[in-house]
Amino acid sequence: MEALCKLHGWNVRREPRRVFDAVLFNNEVDLLSIRWNELNPYVSEFVLLESNSTFTGRQKPTYFALNRRKVFASFESKLTYGMIGGRFVRGENPFVEEAYQRKGLDGLIKYAGIDEDDLLIMSDVDEIPSGHTINLLRWCDDIPEILHLRLRNYLYSFEFFSDNDSWRASVHKYRNGKTTYSHYRQSDDILSDSGWHCSFCFRRISDFVFKMTAYSHVDRIKFSYYLDPRRIQAVICQGMDLFDMLPEEYTFKDLIGKMGPIPHSYSAVNLPRYLIENAGEFKFLLPGNCIRV
């Protein structure tokens, strides 16, 4: 590890920092399982907050609680779990409810026992840092106070690789009274090739419908037929956009280059270890298996 730290311009520590992985949970049971198994050897405490409300103010089941004993029992010894009741304000901007839940996660992180100079991973469930990235950061001194992680972007499964431009995930040296949980750019420091972002990577068509109507960008559903299961299935297999949106790019060159379907990838190289070791269970996330149930 000393050699790896020095390659990045950092010194090695005598012992690793504690690492806290904190997430807001919606319904991403499969991706959470892959994420926690990837990070488990390096994380001291998993912190998870879920609500009985979507960001759009709809009542929802507490999916983690329903799957806690069956899927996540092996993580109980290092789990801090919390449930926050939704406010159910009709017609409100979804980002208001999202901010309310993120503030609740701040309190849960403190309750979990985080302390000065511990590392805190801030990322959505589907933004999965690689284990070797987190192991590197916990062992190295002199790393930035806030370090963004550049992740490989995938859509629907690991068959549709989009780009390397996912950057919102971040790792923070925790500072008492200063560090707050957020999901936007907070630093110019970024570590490349740090993991995977698998967006809308769900097992069931019903999960796609739920996510489309539950998350903060619900305004993208401009027509009711967007939620037609037959349309969603066709879009998944073609690598097209669920909302018929143009790519989010800043130059015409990049915009034109990304228009149309995402090319298929048939590689399973450099994917999360637990995914590969349990390929039968997570077949829907691997190339050539776009049909959903």
N, C-alpha and C positions, 0 to 999 in steps of 0.2 A: 504493500500500500504506500510505503514511503516513496517509491519510484513514481507511482501514479500521481501522488500529490505534487511532487516536484515538477512533473511534466506540465502541470497546470499552473506552475508558479507559486504553489502553496507549500507550507510545511506540514509534516505529519504530527498528529496529536499522540499523547501517551495512551489515551483511551478515547473511544468514540463518544460523541455527543449522544444524548437521548434524542429520539425522533418521534414526533407526534404527527399522525396523518389524520386530518380533519376534513369531513365531507358533509354536505347537505344531501340527503338521500330522497329520491323520488320513487322510481320503480326499476332501477337498473340492477336487478338481482344477479344476473350472469356476469356483468362487467365488474361488479363489486367483488364477486368471488375471485375472478381473475386478478383483480387489482390487489386484494389483500394477500393472496397467496404469493404474488410477485414480491410484495414488500415485507411480508411477515418476518423474514430473518433479520431485518434491519430496523423495524419500527418498534418503539417501546410501548406506544399506546395508540390504538385506533379510536378516534372520536367521531361519532356519527349522530347527527340530529335529523329527525324526520318530523313531518307535520301531517295532520289530517286534512290539510288544505293544499291544493296546487297553488302556484304563483298567480293563477288567474282566478283564485277564489272559489274553486270547485271542491266539494267534499271528495276525499279520496281515502282508500284503505291505507293503513300503515304497513306497507309491504315488507319493510325490514322486520318489524315485530312478528309478522306472520311467518317469516322464513328463518327467524333467528335460531331456533333450536334445530331445525332440519338441515339448514345449509351452512350456518355460521357458528356452530357450537364450538368448533376448535379454536375460535378466537376469543372466547369468553374471558379468559384470564387477563387479556390486555385490551378489553373493550370498555369504553365509556359511552353509554347510549343515552339519548334524551329524546323526548317527544314534546313538540311545541304545538299548542292549539292554534289553528288558523283564525284570522279575524273575519273572514267571509264578507268583505266589503264589496258590494256590487258596483261594477262600472269603474273600478279603480285601476290605475296603471299597474300592470303586473310587477313592475320593478319595485314598487313600494312594498308589496308582500315579500318579494325576494330579499330586499334590504332588511326587513323585519326579521326574517328567518336567519340571515347571516349574522345579525346582531345577537340573536339567541345562541348561535354557534360560538360566538366569542365567549359568552358566559360558560358554556359547556367545556370549552378548551381550558379555561381557568380551573373549573371544577375538576378536570382530569389530572391536574397537578403539574401543568407545564411551568417551567421556571426560566429565569434569565439564562440566555445563551443556548437553550435547547433549540433544536430545529423543528420548524412547523411547516408542513407541506400544505399549501393552499391550492386546491384544484378540484374541478368537478369530478364526479365518479368516473366519467368516461375519458378523463385525461390521466393516463396511467404512467407515472414515472417508472423507469426501469430500476430493478433492484441494484444493479451495479452503479447507477447514478447516485442513489441515496446512500449506498455504502461509501462511495467516494467522498460525498459531502460530509458525512458524519465523522470521518476519520481525518479530514484535512483542516488545518488551521488557516486563517487569513482568507477564507472564502468571503465573497461580498455579503453585506448585511441582508440584501434582498437579491436573489438570483432567479431570473426567469428560466424556464425550461423549454427548449425548442423540441416539439414532439412531431412525429410523423402523423400526418392527417389521413384518416381513413373514413369512408362513408359506407354505412350499412353492414360492412364486414371487413375483414382484412384482404378481401379480393379487390376492393376499389381504393387504391392509394391515390390521394389527391395531390399533396404537396408536403413540404416541411415547414409550413408557416404557422403552425399552432404555437403560441407563445404565452398564453395567459396563465398557465400553471406556474407556480413559483415556490421557492423554498426560502424561509425567513429565519434568521437568528432571532429568537423571541426576545422582545424587550418589554419588561413589565410596564404597564401604563401607556405603551406606545403602539405595540403591534395590534392591528385589528384585521379581521378576516375580510378579504375582498377578492375581486376577480377582474382586475384591470391592470394596465401597465403601471408599475411602481418603480421601475429601475431600468437603466440602460444596459445592465449586465445580463447576459443570456448564455446558457450552456447548451451547445448543439447536441443533437442525436441523443436526447435524454429520455425517450420513451415513446408512447403511442397515444393518439387521440382518436378514438373510434366513435364517431358521431352517429346516432340513431342505429346502433348495433343491437337490435332486439331479436328475440327468438320468435315472437308471435306478431301477427298483423295487428292484433288488438293493442299491443304495446305501442306500436307506431301511432295508432289513432289517439291513444291516451296521451302520449308525449306531445303530439302536435297540438292538442287542445289544452295542455296543462302548463306549458312553459312560457317564458316571458315574451316570446315572439309570436304569440297566438294571432297577432294582426296579419301574419303572412298567409293565413287561410282566407283567401279572397273569394273562394267559391266552395259550395258544399261538396261538390264532386271530388275535391282534393282528398276527402276522407273515405272515398269509395275503396273498399278492400281490394277489388280487382285492379284499380288504378295503382294503388300503393304497391301491390305485388309486381306489376309490370315495371314501375319506376325502379324498384330495388334491383331487379335483374338487369336493367339497362344501365344502371349507374347514373340515372338522371336526378334532377333536383325535385324533392317532394313538393316544393312550393312554386315550381316553374320560375325560379329567380335566376338572374344573371350572377355569375361568380363575383364575390366581393374582392375586387382588385383595384389598384390605384393607377394603373397605366393601361392604355388601350392595348398594348402589346400583350400584357398578361391576361387581360380580359378576353381578347380574341383567342389566345392560346388555350383558355379553359372552357370556352363555350362548347356545348354538346356534352355527350356522356363521358364519364370518367373511364379511361381504358382499363380493361381487366388485367389483374395481376395474378399469376399462377404460382407465385413464390410463397413459401411458408418459412423463409429464412428470417431471422432476427425478429421473431414475434414473442410475446410473453411465454415464459417457460411453462406455466401451468396450463395454458391454452394448448400447447403442443403435446404435453404429457397426457392431456385429457381430450384428445381430438375427437373421440367419439361422442362425448358429452356436448362439446361445443362445435359440432360439425357445421352448424349454420353460420359460423364466423369465419370459416376457411374457404379458400377459392373453390368455385364450382358447386356451391351449395346455396344458391340464392332463394330457393323456394322456402317460404315460411308457412307456418301452420295457422 
